[in-house]
């Protein structure tokens, strides 16, 4: 099995200038090749304006934005499981 840590995979001047964009670069690459939406993303970004600059840069590099919108919620098999009062779910607000 081969794995690539995205933090170490992209050693490039522009990505270094746009800190914290290697995950977006990987998502652009995978979306471009597979033409599929992402499996999981989050909207809880920090440095939002910097991330938007990264998206603009990668859109310019690819000539289009390959990212696809999807809306899917995948709950764990224990999502609606009732537990005894003295137990607590790991993710009680999901």
C-alpha positions as YAML, in Angstrom:
chain: A
units: angstrom
residues:
- id: 1
  name: UNK
  ca: [0.00, 0.00, 0.00]
- id: 2
  name: UNK
  ca: [1.32, 3.45, -0.90]
- id: 3
  name: UNK
  ca: [0.30, 6.64, 0.85]
- id: 4
  name: UNK
  ca: [1.15, 10.26, 0.18]
- id: 5
  name: UNK
  ca: [1.07, 12.79, 2.98]
- id: 6
  name: UNK
  ca: [-0.23, 15.89, 1.24]
- id: 7
  name: UNK
  ca: [1.77, 18.15, 3.54]
- id: 8
  name: UNK
  ca: [5.01, 16.69, 2.17]
- id: 9
  name: UNK
  ca: [3.94, 15.91, -1.39]
- id: 10
  name: UNK
  ca: [3.86, 19.46, -2.75]
- id: 11
  name: UNK
  ca: [7.16, 21.27, -2.58]
- id: 12
  name: UNK
  ca: [6.48, 24.11, -4.96]
- id: 13
  name: UNK
  ca: [7.22, 27.82, -4.80]
- id: 14
  name: UNK
  ca: [3.61, 28.94, -5.27]
- id: 15
  name: UNK
  ca: [2.18, 26.43, -2.79]
- id: 16
  name: UNK
  ca: [4.82, 27.54, -0.29]
- id: 17
  name: UNK
  ca: [3.69, 31.15, -0.83]
- id: 18
  name: UNK
  ca: [0.06, 30.16, -0.35]
- id: 19
  name: UNK
  ca: [0.49, 28.35, 2.95]
- id: 20
  name: UNK
  ca: [-2.02, 25.65, 3.87]
- id: 21
  name: UNK
  ca: [-3.19, 24.87, 0.32]
- id: 22
  name: UNK
  ca: [-1.77, 21.40, -0.27]
- id: 23
  name: UNK
  ca: [-5.10, 19.78, 0.63]
- id: 24
  name: UNK
  ca: [-6.87, 21.97, -1.93]
- id: 25
  name: UNK
  ca: [-4.24, 21.09, -4.53]
- id: 26
  name: UNK
  ca: [-4.85, 17.39, -3.90]
- id: 27
  name: UNK
  ca: [-8.63, 17.88, -4.14]
- id: 28
  name: UNK
  ca: [-8.25, 19.75, -7.45]
- id: 29
  name: UNK
  ca: [-6.04, 16.96, -8.82]
- id: 30
  name: UNK
  ca: [-8.36, 14.13, -7.73]
- id: 31
  name: UNK
  ca: [-11.49, 15.95, -8.97]
- id: 32
  name: UNK
  ca: [-9.79, 16.69, -12.31]
- id: 33
  name: UNK
  ca: [-8.79, 13.04, -12.83]
- id: 34
  name: UNK
  ca: [-11.88, 11.27, -11.46]
- id: 35
  name: UNK
  ca: [-14.61, 13.83, -12.27]
- id: 36
  name: UNK
  ca: [-16.15, 12.87, -8.90]
- id: 37
  name: UNK
  ca: [-17.14, 15.03, -5.92]
- id: 38
  name: UNK
  ca: [-15.19, 14.80, -2.67]
- id: 39
  name: UNK
  ca: [-15.91, 12.16, -0.06]
- id: 40
  name: UNK
  ca: [-15.68, 14.53, 2.89]
- id: 41
  name: UNK
  ca: [-14.88, 18.19, 3.35]
- id: 42
  name: UNK
  ca: [-15.48, 20.72, 6.05]
- id: 43
  name: UNK
  ca: [-16.68, 24.31, 5.97]
- id: 44
  name: UNK
  ca: [-14.81, 25.18, 9.17]
- id: 45
  name: UNK
  ca: [-11.85, 26.79, 7.50]
- id: 46
  name: UNK
  ca: [-9.36, 29.06, 9.13]
- id: 47
  name: UNK
  ca: [-7.66, 31.72, 7.03]
- id: 48
  name: UNK
  ca: [-10.68, 31.81, 4.69]
- id: 49
  name: UNK
  ca: [-9.39, 34.64, 2.46]
- id: 50
  name: UNK
  ca: [-6.09, 32.81, 1.95]
- id: 51
  name: UNK
  ca: [-7.96, 29.62, 1.00]
- id: 52
  name: UNK
  ca: [-10.01, 31.57, -1.55]
- id: 53
  name: UNK
  ca: [-6.77, 32.86, -3.06]
- id: 54
  name: UNK
  ca: [-5.57, 29.26, -3.32]
- id: 55
  name: UNK
  ca: [-8.77, 28.25, -5.11]
- id: 56
  name: UNK
  ca: [-8.37, 31.17, -7.54]
- id: 57
  name: UNK
  ca: [-4.76, 30.15, -8.22]
- id: 58
  name: UNK
  ca: [-5.56, 26.48, -8.84]
- id: 59
  name: UNK
  ca: [-8.53, 27.44, -11.05]
- id: 60
  name: UNK
  ca: [-6.13, 29.53, -13.14]
- id: 61
  name: UNK
  ca: [-3.62, 26.65, -13.33]
- id: 62
  name: UNK
  ca: [-6.27, 24.11, -14.44]
- id: 63
  name: UNK
  ca: [-8.13, 26.58, -16.66]
- id: 64
  name: UNK
  ca: [-11.36, 25.68, -14.86]
- id: 65
  name: UNK
  ca: [-12.55, 24.66, -11.41]
- id: 66
  name: UNK
  ca: [-12.86, 20.84, -11.36]
- id: 67
  name: UNK
  ca: [-14.37, 20.75, -7.86]
- id: 68
  name: UNK
  ca: [-17.92, 19.39, -7.87]
- id: 69
  name: UNK
  ca: [-20.67, 20.14, -5.39]
- id: 70
  name: UNK
  ca: [-22.33, 17.30, -3.58]
- id: 71
  name: UNK
  ca: [-24.45, 17.08, -0.50]
- id: 72
  name: UNK
  ca: [-24.37, 13.85, 1.44]
- id: 73
  name: UNK
  ca: [-24.53, 12.99, 5.08]
- id: 74
  name: UNK
  ca: [-23.09, 9.69, 6.20]
- id: 75
  name: UNK
  ca: [-24.03, 8.78, 9.74]
- id: 76
  name: UNK
  ca: [-22.26, 6.11, 11.73]
- id: 77
  name: UNK
  ca: [-24.09, 2.84, 12.32]
- id: 78
  name: UNK
  ca: [-24.55, 3.88, 15.95]
- id: 79
  name: UNK
  ca: [-26.14, 7.26, 15.11]
- id: 80
  name: UNK
  ca: [-29.64, 6.45, 16.41]
- id: 81
  name: UNK
  ca: [-28.59, 3.84, 18.93]
- id: 82
  name: UNK
  ca: [-30.07, 4.35, 22.38]
- id: 83
  name: UNK
  ca: [-27.57, 4.02, 25.19]
- id: 84
  name: UNK
  ca: [-28.16, 3.58, 28.92]
- id: 85
  name: UNK
  ca: [-28.34, 6.84, 30.89]
- id: 86
  name: UNK
  ca: [-24.87, 6.36, 32.37]
- id: 87
  name: UNK
  ca: [-23.24, 6.18, 28.89]
- id: 88
  name: UNK
  ca: [-22.58, 8.99, 26.44]
- id: 89
  name: UNK
  ca: [-22.14, 8.92, 22.67]
- id: 90
  name: UNK
  ca: [-18.82, 10.08, 21.29]
- id: 91
  name: UNK
  ca: [-20.53, 12.49, 18.85]
- id: 92
  name: UNK
  ca: [-23.75, 13.46, 20.57]
- id: 93
  name: UNK
  ca: [-24.33, 16.59, 18.44]
- id: 94
  name: UNK
  ca: [-23.98, 14.93, 15.02]
...
